Amino acid sequence: MKLGDTRSNVGIAEQGAWRSILEAIKGQQAADQEQLLCQAAYYTLALVKLHNYTAADAEILKLGDLNSAHLSKVSDDGEQN
């Protein structure tokens, strides 16, 4: 299991290796918005698990408004979710 693979974060989290998650995600570039949100969620969770609440808060604030257009997805029928 490669640390750089976003899907592997589940296995790493199940092991409780939160510092490994921080290291794995720190250098990654998200390929799309879904991967970006997944990385942000695991990164923030790892910070919380390590009791670094200030950094976790900063990560959440970096995401901005989750209802904004830059994170919305257009469905097949053309309507935004």
C-alpha positions in Angstrom: 0.0 0.0 0.0 1.5 3.3 -1.1 1.1 6.3 1.2 0.5 8.6 -1.7 -2.6 6.8 -2.8 -5.7 8.5 -1.4 -7.6 5.3 -1.1 -4.9 3.9 1.1 -5.7 6.5 3.7 -8.5 4.3 4.9 -6.1 1.5 5.8 -3.7 3.9 7.4 -6.4 5.5 9.5 -7.7 2.1 10.6 -4.2 1.5 11.9 -4.3 4.8 13.8 -1.2 6.0 12.0 -2.2 9.7 11.9 1.2 11.1 11.5 1.7 8.9 8.4 -1.5 10.4 7.0 -0.2 13.9 7.5 3.0 13.0 5.7 1.3 11.2 2.9 -1.2 14.0 2.1 1.2 16.9 2.7 2.9 16.6 -0.7 0.0 15.3 -2.8 -1.8 17.2 -5.5 -5.5 16.5 -5.9 -6.6 15.4 -9.3 -10.1 16.6 -8.9 -12.5 18.2 -6.4 -13.6 14.8 -4.9 -10.0 13.9 -4.2 -9.3 17.4 -2.7 -12.2 17.0 -0.3 -11.1 13.5 0.6 -7.5 14.6 1.3 -8.8 17.6 3.3 -11.0 15.4 5.4 -8.3 12.9 6.2 -5.8 15.6 6.9 -8.1 17.5 9.2 -9.1 14.3 11.0 -5.5 13.4 11.5 -4.8 16.8 13.0 -7.8 16.4 15.4 -6.7 12.9 16.4 -3.3 14.4 17.2 -5.0 17.1 19.3 -3.7 19.9 17.0 -7.1 21.7 17.0 -5.7 25.1 15.8 -4.2 23.6 12.7 -7.4 21.6 12.0 -9.4 24.7 12.3 -7.1 26.4 9.8 -7.5 23.5 7.3 -11.2 23.8 7.5 -11.1 27.5 7.0 -8.9 27.0 3.9 -11.7 25.1 2.2 -13.9 28.2 2.3 -17.6 28.0 1.6 -18.5 24.4 0.7 -21.7 25.6 -0.9 -19.9 27.9 -3.3 -19.7 27.4 -7.1 -16.1 26.2 -7.1 -17.1 23.1 -5.2 -20.5 22.4 -6.7 -20.9 19.6 -9.2 -23.1 19.6 -12.2 -25.3 16.5 -12.5 -26.1 14.7 -15.8 -29.3 16.7 -16.3 -27.4 20.0 -16.1 -28.7 21.1 -12.7 -26.2 22.0 -10.0 -26.3 20.0 -6.8 
